[in-house]
Amino acid sequence: MSNAEKLARMANQIATFFATQPGEDGDEKVAAHINDFWAPPMRAELHQMIASGADLHPLVIEADNHLRLPA
């Protein structure tokens, strides 16, 4: 399994969890979790994956707007 596949799997698992939680801010919760627990290079790679149209959970795609990316 490639690094990109691992990141996609983890991001999709996070999104699947937050999709079951009440409220309309699932994308913000996904982004907050990723921002808190993923290293900047991981967040940057996820951002690139989203930009390239990777097959990701809709909440992951929406969370891209809230990700803290390295400068």
Biopython code that builds the backbone (N, CA, C, O; Angstrom):
import numpy as np
from Bio.PDB.StructureBuilder import StructureBuilder

atoms = [
    (1, "MET", "N", (0.858, -1.181, 0.000)),
    (1, "MET", "CA", (0.000, 0.000, 0.000)),
    (1, "MET", "C", (0.898, 1.237, 0.000)),
    (1, "MET", "O", (1.812, 1.347, 0.817)),
    (2, "SER", "N", (0.637, 2.150, -0.906)),
    (2, "SER", "CA", (1.442, 3.368, -1.004)),
    (2, "SER", "C", (1.089, 4.350, 0.113)),
    (2, "SER", "O", (0.072, 4.202, 0.789)),
    (3, "ASN", "N", (1.932, 5.335, 0.288)),
    (3, "ASN", "CA", (1.685, 6.360, 1.297)),
    (3, "ASN", "C", (0.379, 7.106, 1.006)),
    (3, "ASN", "O", (-0.396, 7.392, 1.918)),
    (4, "ALA", "N", (0.149, 7.413, -0.258)),
    (4, "ALA", "CA", (-1.082, 8.119, -0.629)),
    (4, "ALA", "C", (-2.315, 7.275, -0.303)),
    (4, "ALA", "O", (-3.327, 7.799, 0.162)),
    (5, "GLU", "N", (-2.223, 5.972, -0.547)),
    (5, "GLU", "CA", (-3.348, 5.092, -0.220)),
    (5, "GLU", "C", (-3.598, 5.044, 1.284)),
    (5, "GLU", "O", (-4.747, 5.004, 1.725)),
    (6, "LYS", "N", (-2.526, 5.048, 2.067)),
    (6, "LYS", "CA", (-2.662, 5.057, 3.523)),
    (6, "LYS", "C", (-3.306, 6.354, 4.004)),
    (6, "LYS", "O", (-4.184, 6.335, 4.867)),
    (7, "LEU", "N", (-2.863, 7.486, 3.437)),
    (7, "LEU", "CA", (-3.454, 8.773, 3.835)),
    (7, "LEU", "C", (-4.930, 8.825, 3.472)),
    (7, "LEU", "O", (-5.752, 9.286, 4.263)),
    (8, "ALA", "N", (-5.265, 8.353, 2.279)),
    (8, "ALA", "CA", (-6.672, 8.349, 1.847)),
    (8, "ALA", "C", (-7.500, 7.476, 2.780)),
    (8, "ALA", "O", (-8.602, 7.854, 3.179)),
    (9, "ARG", "N", (-6.975, 6.321, 3.121)),
    (9, "ARG", "CA", (-7.709, 5.411, 4.014)),
    (9, "ARG", "C", (-7.944, 6.066, 5.375)),
    (9, "ARG", "O", (-9.056, 6.028, 5.903)),
    (10, "MET", "N", (-6.893, 6.666, 5.941)),
    (10, "MET", "CA", (-7.032, 7.311, 7.252)),
    (10, "MET", "C", (-8.010, 8.476, 7.187)),
    (10, "MET", "O", (-8.873, 8.614, 8.054)),
    (11, "ALA", "N", (-7.879, 9.316, 6.159)),
    (11, "ALA", "CA", (-8.770, 10.474, 6.027)),
    (11, "ALA", "C", (-10.216, 10.022, 5.880)),
    (11, "ALA", "O", (-11.115, 10.605, 6.487)),
    (12, "ASN", "N", (-10.444, 8.992, 5.081)),
    (12, "ASN", "CA", (-11.802, 8.482, 4.892)),
    (12, "ASN", "C", (-12.365, 7.894, 6.186)),
    (12, "ASN", "O", (-13.558, 8.036, 6.456)),
    (13, "GLN", "N", (-11.526, 7.238, 6.987)),
    (13, "GLN", "CA", (-11.985, 6.717, 8.271)),
    (13, "GLN", "C", (-12.394, 7.855, 9.208)),
    (13, "GLN", "O", (-13.415, 7.763, 9.891)),
    (14, "ILE", "N", (-11.612, 8.907, 9.241)),
    (14, "ILE", "CA", (-11.939, 10.065, 10.078)),
    (14, "ILE", "C", (-13.271, 10.659, 9.627)),
    (14, "ILE", "O", (-14.141, 10.948, 10.448)),
    (15, "ALA", "N", (-13.420, 10.837, 8.323)),
    (15, "ALA", "CA", (-14.651, 11.413, 7.790)),
    (15, "ALA", "C", (-15.855, 10.520, 8.065)),
    (15, "ALA", "O", (-16.934, 11.021, 8.383)),
    (16, "THR", "N", (-15.689, 9.219, 7.949)),
    (16, "THR", "CA", (-16.785, 8.290, 8.219)),
    (16, "THR", "C", (-17.252, 8.430, 9.660)),
    (16, "THR", "O", (-18.452, 8.408, 9.935)),
    (17, "PHE", "N", (-16.300, 8.573, 10.583)),
    (17, "PHE", "CA", (-16.671, 8.767, 11.981)),
    (17, "PHE", "C", (-17.455, 10.069, 12.156)),
    (17, "PHE", "O", (-18.544, 10.062, 12.731)),
    (18, "PHE", "N", (-16.914, 11.178, 11.666)),
    (18, "PHE", "CA", (-17.572, 12.464, 11.894)),
    (18, "PHE", "C", (-18.887, 12.595, 11.132)),
    (18, "PHE", "O", (-19.736, 13.404, 11.506)),
    (19, "ALA", "N", (-19.068, 11.820, 10.080)),
    (19, "ALA", "CA", (-20.341, 11.838, 9.351)),
    (19, "ALA", "C", (-21.476, 11.313, 10.222)),
    (19, "ALA", "O", (-22.639, 11.635, 9.978)),
    (20, "THR", "N", (-21.155, 10.507, 11.238)),
    (20, "THR", "CA", (-22.182, 9.950, 12.112)),
    (20, "THR", "C", (-22.509, 10.863, 13.291)),
    (20, "THR", "O", (-23.444, 10.591, 14.044)),
    (21, "GLN", "N", (-21.754, 11.933, 13.454)),
    (21, "GLN", "CA", (-21.941, 12.830, 14.586)),
    (21, "GLN", "C", (-22.987, 13.896, 14.248)),
    (21, "GLN", "O", (-23.140, 14.270, 13.085)),
    (22, "PRO", "N", (-23.701, 14.379, 15.256)),
    (22, "PRO", "CA", (-24.712, 15.412, 14.984)),
    (22, "PRO", "C", (-24.070, 16.727, 14.565)),
    (22, "PRO", "O", (-22.916, 17.011, 14.886)),
    (23, "GLY", "N", (-24.841, 17.510, 13.849)),
    (23, "GLY", "CA", (-24.393, 18.835, 13.437)),
    (23, "GLY", "C", (-24.040, 18.877, 11.967)),
    (23, "GLY", "O", (-23.905, 17.855, 11.295)),
    (24, "GLU", "N", (-23.898, 20.091, 11.503)),
    (24, "GLU", "CA", (-23.615, 20.327, 10.089)),
    (24, "GLU", "C", (-22.162, 20.713, 9.850)),
    (24, "GLU", "O", (-21.813, 21.126, 8.744)),
    (25, "ASP", "N", (-21.302, 20.586, 10.868)),
    (25, "ASP", "CA", (-19.917, 21.037, 10.758)),
    (25, "ASP", "C", (-18.930, 19.881, 10.670)),
    (25, "ASP", "O", (-17.810, 19.974, 11.172)),
    (26, "GLY", "N", (-19.344, 18.802, 10.038)),
    (26, "GLY", "CA", (-18.483, 17.636, 9.924)),
    (26, "GLY", "C", (-17.173, 17.932, 9.227)),
    (26, "GLY", "O", (-16.124, 17.422, 9.621)),
    (27, "ASP", "N", (-17.229, 18.767, 8.178)),
    (27, "ASP", "CA", (-15.995, 19.111, 7.467)),
    (27, "ASP", "C", (-15.010, 19.835, 8.379)),
    (27, "ASP", "O", (-13.806, 19.592, 8.306)),
    (28, "GLU", "N", (-15.512, 20.722, 9.235)),
    (28, "GLU", "CA", (-14.643, 21.441, 10.164)),
    (28, "GLU", "C", (-14.059, 20.496, 11.212)),
    (28, "GLU", "O", (-12.911, 20.657, 11.625)),
    (29, "LYS", "N", (-14.844, 19.515, 11.640)),
    (29, "LYS", "CA", (-14.359, 18.543, 12.621)),
    (29, "LYS", "C", (-13.300, 17.635, 12.008)),
    (29, "LYS", "O", (-12.312, 17.300, 12.662)),
    (30, "VAL", "N", (-13.501, 17.238, 10.762)),
    (30, "VAL", "CA", (-12.502, 16.433, 10.067)),
    (30, "VAL", "C", (-11.208, 17.222, 9.952)),
    (30, "VAL", "O", (-10.132, 16.708, 10.256)),
    (31, "ALA", "N", (-11.312, 18.464, 9.516)),
    (31, "ALA", "CA", (-10.113, 19.303, 9.367)),
    (31, "ALA", "C", (-9.431, 19.525, 10.711)),
    (31, "ALA", "O", (-8.203, 19.476, 10.789)),
    (32, "ALA", "N", (-10.191, 19.765, 11.758)),
    (32, "ALA", "CA", (-9.598, 19.993, 13.075)),
    (32, "ALA", "C", (-8.821, 18.763, 13.534)),
    (32, "ALA", "O", (-7.723, 18.884, 14.076)),
    (33, "HIS", "N", (-9.389, 17.586, 13.317)),
    (33, "HIS", "CA", (-8.697, 16.351, 13.704)),
    (33, "HIS", "C", (-7.396, 16.195, 12.909)),
    (33, "HIS", "O", (-6.345, 15.898, 13.477)),
    (34, "ILE", "N", (-7.477, 16.396, 11.616)),
    (34, "ILE", "CA", (-6.281, 16.271, 10.775)),
    (34, "ILE", "C", (-5.250, 17.336, 11.148)),
    (34, "ILE", "O", (-4.058, 17.040, 11.225)),
    (35, "ASN", "N", (-5.694, 18.561, 11.377)),
    (35, "ASN", "CA", (-4.765, 19.623, 11.769)),
    (35, "ASN", "C", (-4.070, 19.319, 13.090)),
    (35, "ASN", "O", (-2.892, 19.630, 13.266)),
    (36, "ASP", "N", (-4.803, 18.712, 14.012)),
    (36, "ASP", "CA", (-4.246, 18.413, 15.336)),
    (36, "ASP", "C", (-3.286, 17.225, 15.332)),
    (36, "ASP", "O", (-2.316, 17.213, 16.090)),
    (37, "PHE", "N", (-3.547, 16.229, 14.487)),
    (37, "PHE", "CA", (-2.817, 14.969, 14.615)),
    (37, "PHE", "C", (-1.939, 14.595, 13.428)),
    (37, "PHE", "O", (-1.152, 13.655, 13.534)),
    (38, "TRP", "N", (-2.044, 15.283, 12.325)),
    (38, "TRP", "CA", (-1.227, 14.960, 11.156)),
    (38, "TRP", "C", (-0.105, 15.981, 11.025)),
    (38, "TRP", "O", (-0.302, 17.171, 11.266)),
    (39, "ALA", "N", (1.060, 15.507, 10.644)),
    (39, "ALA", "CA", (2.213, 16.371, 10.406)),
    (39, "ALA", "C", (1.965, 17.235, 9.160)),
    (39, "ALA", "O", (1.216, 16.835, 8.268)),
    (40, "PRO", "N", (2.588, 18.409, 9.100)),
    (40, "PRO", "CA", (2.395, 19.278, 7.932)),
    (40, "PRO", "C", (2.630, 18.600, 6.579)),
    (40, "PRO", "O", (1.862, 18.857, 5.652)),
    (41, "PRO", "N", (3.644, 17.752, 6.415)),
    (41, "PRO", "CA", (3.794, 17.102, 5.106)),
    (41, "PRO", "C", (2.620, 16.174, 4.753)),
    (41, "PRO", "O", (2.266, 16.032, 3.583)),
    (42, "MET", "N", (2.035, 15.558, 5.755)),
    (42, "MET", "CA", (0.872, 14.699, 5.509)),
    (42, "MET", "C", (-0.311, 15.540, 5.057)),
    (42, "MET", "O", (-1.033, 15.164, 4.133)),
    (43, "ARG", "N", (-0.508, 16.691, 5.718)),
    (43, "ARG", "CA", (-1.616, 17.574, 5.329)),
    (43, "ARG", "C", (-1.402, 18.110, 3.917)),
    (43, "ARG", "O", (-2.354, 18.226, 3.145)),
    (44, "ALA", "N", (-0.168, 18.435, 3.580)),
    (44, "ALA", "CA", (0.135, 18.940, 2.240)),
    (44, "ALA", "C", (-0.137, 17.870, 1.182)),
    (44, "ALA", "O", (-0.673, 18.170, 0.115)),
    (45, "GLU", "N", (0.232, 16.629, 1.477)),
    (45, "GLU", "CA", (-0.018, 15.551, 0.521)),
    (45, "GLU", "C", (-1.514, 15.295, 0.360)),
    (45, "GLU", "O", (-1.988, 15.052, -0.749)),
    (46, "LEU", "N", (-2.254, 15.350, 1.460)),
    (46, "LEU", "CA", (-3.703, 15.187, 1.366)),
    (46, "LEU", "C", (-4.311, 16.300, 0.517)),
    (46, "LEU", "O", (-5.187, 16.045, -0.309)),
    (47, "HIS", "N", (-3.855, 17.516, 0.714)),
    (47, "HIS", "CA", (-4.343, 18.653, -0.068)),
    (47, "HIS", "C", (-4.093, 18.413, -1.563)),
    (47, "HIS", "O", (-4.967, 18.672, -2.390)),
    (48, "GLN", "N", (-2.899, 17.918, -1.904)),
    (48, "GLN", "CA", (-2.574, 17.632, -3.302)),
    (48, "GLN", "C", (-3.472, 16.522, -3.850)),
    (48, "GLN", "O", (-3.899, 16.571, -5.003)),
    (49, "MET", "N", (-3.748, 15.537, -3.024)),
    (49, "MET", "CA", (-4.622, 14.445, -3.448)),
    (49, "MET", "C", (-6.027, 14.967, -3.750)),
    (49, "MET", "O", (-6.646, 14.580, -4.741)),
    (50, "ILE", "N", (-6.515, 15.847, -2.884)),
    (50, "ILE", "CA", (-7.848, 16.424, -3.093)),
    (50, "ILE", "C", (-7.862, 17.238, -4.379)),
    (50, "ILE", "O", (-8.796, 17.142, -5.175)),
    (51, "ALA", "N", (-6.817, 18.041, -4.577)),
    (51, "ALA", "CA", (-6.729, 18.887, -5.770)),
    (51, "ALA", "C", (-6.657, 18.054, -7.052)),
    (51, "ALA", "O", (-7.122, 18.493, -8.104)),
    (52, "SER", "N", (-6.078, 16.860, -6.968)),
    (52, "SER", "CA", (-5.947, 16.019, -8.153)),
    (52, "SER", "C", (-7.178, 15.141, -8.390)),
    (52, "SER", "O", (-7.216, 14.367, -9.346)),
    (53, "GLY", "N", (-8.177, 15.262, -7.524)),
    (53, "GLY", "CA", (-9.427, 14.542, -7.725)),
    (53, "GLY", "C", (-9.446, 13.130, -7.184)),
    (53, "GLY", "O", (-10.189, 12.284, -7.682)),
    (54, "ALA", "N", (-8.630, 12.862, -6.162)),
    (54, "ALA", "CA", (-8.609, 11.521, -5.561)),
    (54, "ALA", "C", (-9.997, 11.153, -5.043)),
    (54, "ALA", "O", (-10.791, 12.018, -4.675)),
    (55, "ASP", "N", (-10.263, 9.873, -5.024)),
    (55, "ASP", "CA", (-11.555, 9.351, -4.569)),
    (55, "ASP", "C", (-11.577, 9.352, -3.040)),
    (55, "ASP", "O", (-11.117, 8.408, -2.399)),
    (56, "LEU", "N", (-12.117, 10.420, -2.475)),
    (56, "LEU", "CA", (-12.156, 10.604, -1.023)),
    (56, "LEU", "C", (-13.581, 10.888, -0.570)),
    (56, "LEU", "O", (-14.416, 11.348, -1.350)),
    (57, "HIS", "N", (-13.843, 10.610, 0.690)),
    (57, "HIS", "CA", (-15.144, 10.884, 1.304)),
    (57, "HIS", "C", (-15.469, 12.374, 1.099)),
    (57, "HIS", "O", (-14.571, 13.210, 1.202)),
    (58, "PRO", "N", (-16.712, 12.717, 0.814)),
    (58, "PRO", "CA", (-17.075, 14.124, 0.608)),
    (58, "PRO", "C", (-16.664, 15.050, 1.757)),
    (58, "PRO", "O", (-16.310, 16.204, 1.513)),
    (59, "LEU", "N", (-16.703, 14.572, 3.000)),
    (59, "LEU", "CA", (-16.290, 15.427, 4.117)),
    (59, "LEU", "C", (-14.795, 15.732, 4.079)),
    (59, "LEU", "O", (-14.370, 16.798, 4.522)),
    (60, "VAL", "N", (-14.003, 14.813, 3.558)),
    (60, "VAL", "CA", (-12.564, 15.080, 3.418)),
    (60, "VAL", "C", (-12.360, 16.187, 2.393)),
    (60, "VAL", "O", (-11.566, 17.103, 2.604)),
    (61, "ILE", "N", (-13.076, 16.094, 1.296)),
    (61, "ILE", "CA", (-12.954, 17.106, 0.246)),
    (61, "ILE", "C", (-13.377, 18.476, 0.779)),
    (61, "ILE", "O", (-12.705, 19.477, 0.528)),
    (62, "GLU", "N", (-14.488, 18.519, 1.511)),
    (62, "GLU", "CA", (-14.954, 19.781, 2.092)),
    (62, "GLU", "C", (-13.990, 20.294, 3.158)),
    (62, "GLU", "O", (-13.848, 21.504, 3.331)),
    (63, "ALA", "N", (-13.334, 19.393, 3.867)),
    (63, "ALA", "CA", (-12.402, 19.781, 4.930)),
    (63, "ALA", "C", (-11.182, 20.491, 4.377)),
    (63, "ALA", "O", (-10.503, 21.210, 5.110)),
    (64, "ASP", "N", (-10.891, 20.304, 3.098)),
    (64, "ASP", "CA", (-9.713, 20.934, 2.496)),
    (64, "ASP", "C", (-9.695, 22.438, 2.727)),
    (64, "ASP", "O", (-8.623, 23.024, 2.879)),
    (65, "ASN", "N", (-10.854, 23.068, 2.755)),
    (65, "ASN", "CA", (-10.940, 24.515, 2.970)),
    (65, "ASN", "C", (-10.476, 24.942, 4.358)),
    (65, "ASN", "O", (-10.214, 26.123, 4.585)),
    (66, "HIS", "N", (-10.372, 23.995, 5.288)),
    (66, "HIS", "CA", (-10.029, 24.305, 6.664)),
    (66, "HIS", "C", (-8.676, 23.742, 7.096)),
    (66, "HIS", "O", (-8.266, 23.919, 8.242)),
    (67, "LEU", "N", (-7.986, 23.066, 6.180)),
    (67, "LEU", "CA", (-6.696, 22.476, 6.536)),
    (67, "LEU", "C", (-5.619, 23.555, 6.689)),
    (67, "LEU", "O", (-5.560, 24.510, 5.915)),
    (68, "ARG", "N", (-4.778, 23.379, 7.698)),
    (68, "ARG", "CA", (-3.604, 24.255, 7.861)),
    (68, "ARG", "C", (-2.486, 23.652, 7.025)),
    (68, "ARG", "O", (-1.989, 22.567, 7.327)),
    (69, "LEU", "N", (-2.097, 24.358, 5.977)),
    (69, "LEU", "CA", (-1.066, 23.870, 5.088)),
    (69, "LEU", "C", (0.263, 24.544, 5.406)),
    (69, "LEU", "O", (0.287, 25.703, 5.822)),
    (70, "PRO", "N", (1.378, 23.822, 5.213)),
    (70, "PRO", "CA", (2.684, 24.430, 5.461)),
    (70, "PRO", "C", (2.931, 25.576, 4.490)),
    (70, "PRO", "O", (2.440, 25.575, 3.361)),
    (71, "ALA", "N", (3.687, 26.533, 4.945)),
    (71, "ALA", "CA", (3.983, 27.714, 4.112)),
    (71, "ALA", "C", (4.900, 27.366, 2.959)),
    (71, "ALA", "O", (5.248, 28.237, 2.162)),
]
sb = StructureBuilder()
sb.init_structure("model")
sb.init_model(0)
sb.init_chain("A")
sb.init_seg("    ")
for serial, (resi, resn, name, xyz) in enumerate(atoms, 1):
    if name == "N":
        sb.init_residue(resn, " ", resi, " ")
    sb.init_atom(name, np.array(xyz, "f"), 0.0, 1.0, " ", f" {name:<3s}", serial, name[0])
structure = sb.get_structure()
